[in-house]
Amino acid sequence: MNHGKALGFKAMLVLPVMWIVLTLINDVSFLDSTLIGLVLLFLAYLTGDLMVLPKMGNIAATIGDFVISLIVVWGGMKMLGYNDAFGEAFAASLVVAAGEYFYHKWLAKNQLHVDSDHLA
């Protein structure tokens, strides 16, 4: 498995969502949204993509990515001093989860070499 390529594609999904939803729409600093995005990128890759996806399928991995995203974004924003951050975290997590569904299909076919139809 080419982890660099998989992480690169995932970064092209996660980071722009953080920049658009958090920075452009909700006035979170670019640095803060980037830091939150990078933490999310690696945690979601290790848990959702490498552990849950191959064993439990796409739907479970997508739901797991939504939950991880919500916790990381909301917790990260709270730690960085942004109050009332749940709405922003929820919106960003929904967009990330929608993209993750299709990313998982690509990952299963091109990196894990599993028939994505069997991943739900």
C-alpha positions as CSV (number, residue, x, y, z in Angstrom):
1,M,0.0,0.0,0.0
2,N,1.3,3.4,-0.9
3,H,0.6,5.4,2.2
4,G,2.0,8.6,0.8
5,K,-0.4,8.6,-2.1
6,A,-3.3,7.6,0.1
7,L,-2.5,10.4,2.6
8,G,-2.0,12.9,-0.3
9,F,-5.5,12.2,-1.6
10,K,-7.0,12.4,1.8
11,A,-5.2,15.7,2.4
12,M,-6.7,17.0,-0.8
13,L,-10.1,16.2,0.8
14,V,-9.7,17.2,4.4
15,L,-7.6,20.4,4.3
16,P,-9.7,22.3,1.8
17,V,-12.8,21.5,3.8
18,M,-11.2,22.9,6.9
19,W,-10.0,26.0,5.1
20,I,-13.4,26.7,3.5
21,V,-15.7,25.8,6.4
22,L,-13.6,27.0,9.3
23,T,-11.5,29.8,7.8
24,L,-13.5,31.3,5.1
25,I,-17.0,30.9,6.5
26,N,-16.4,31.0,10.3
27,D,-13.3,33.2,10.9
28,V,-11.0,30.6,12.3
29,S,-7.4,31.4,11.6
30,F,-5.7,29.7,8.6
31,L,-3.1,28.3,10.9
32,D,-5.6,26.9,13.4
33,S,-7.8,25.3,10.7
34,T,-4.6,23.8,9.1
35,L,-3.5,22.3,12.5
36,I,-6.9,20.9,13.2
37,G,-7.0,19.5,9.6
38,L,-3.6,17.8,10.0
39,V,-4.5,16.2,13.3
40,L,-7.8,15.0,11.7
41,L,-6.0,13.7,8.6
42,F,-3.7,11.4,10.5
43,L,-6.1,10.2,13.2
44,A,-8.8,9.4,10.6
45,Y,-6.3,7.7,8.3
46,L,-5.0,5.5,11.1
47,T,-8.4,4.5,12.6
48,G,-11.0,4.8,9.8
49,D,-9.0,3.9,6.7
50,L,-6.5,1.4,8.0
51,M,-8.4,-0.3,10.8
52,V,-12.2,0.1,10.3
53,L,-12.5,0.2,6.5
54,P,-10.9,-3.2,5.7
55,K,-12.7,-5.0,8.6
56,M,-16.1,-3.4,8.7
57,G,-16.7,-1.7,5.4
58,N,-17.3,1.7,3.9
59,I,-20.5,2.7,5.8
60,A,-18.9,1.9,9.2
61,A,-15.7,3.7,8.2
62,T,-17.6,6.8,7.0
63,I,-19.6,7.0,10.2
64,G,-16.4,6.5,12.2
65,D,-14.8,9.3,10.2
66,F,-17.7,11.6,10.9
67,V,-17.5,10.9,14.7
68,I,-13.7,11.3,14.7
69,S,-14.0,14.5,12.7
70,L,-16.6,16.0,15.0
71,I,-14.5,15.2,18.1
72,V,-11.2,16.5,16.6
73,V,-12.6,19.6,15.1
74,W,-14.8,20.6,18.0
75,G,-12.2,19.6,20.6
76,G,-9.5,21.4,18.6
77,M,-11.4,24.5,18.3
78,K,-12.3,24.5,22.0
79,M,-8.7,24.0,22.9
80,L,-7.6,26.9,20.6
81,G,-10.1,29.2,22.3
82,Y,-13.0,29.2,19.9
83,N,-16.3,29.3,21.8
84,D,-19.6,28.0,20.4
85,A,-17.7,25.8,18.0
86,F,-20.1,22.8,17.7
87,G,-22.0,24.1,14.7
88,E,-18.8,24.7,12.7
89,A,-17.4,21.3,13.7
90,F,-20.7,19.6,12.8
91,A,-20.8,21.3,9.3
92,A,-17.1,20.5,8.6
93,S,-17.6,16.9,9.7
94,L,-20.6,16.4,7.5
95,V,-18.7,17.6,4.5
96,V,-15.7,15.5,5.3
97,A,-17.8,12.4,5.9
98,A,-19.5,12.9,2.5
99,G,-16.1,13.0,0.8
100,E,-14.8,10.1,2.8
101,Y,-17.4,7.8,1.4
102,F,-16.0,8.3,-2.1
103,Y,-12.4,8.3,-0.8
104,H,-13.0,4.9,0.8
105,K,-14.2,3.5,-2.5
106,W,-11.0,4.8,-4.2
107,L,-8.8,3.5,-1.3
108,A,-10.4,0.1,-1.3
109,K,-10.0,-0.4,-5.1
110,N,-6.6,1.2,-5.6
111,Q,-4.7,0.8,-2.4
112,L,-6.3,-2.1,-0.5
113,H,-7.1,-4.0,-3.6
114,V,-10.5,-5.0,-2.3
115,D,-13.7,-5.0,-4.3
116,S,-15.4,-1.8,-3.0
117,D,-18.9,-3.3,-3.7
118,H,-18.2,-5.7,-0.8
119,L,-17.5,-2.7,1.5
120,A,-21.1,-1.5,1.5
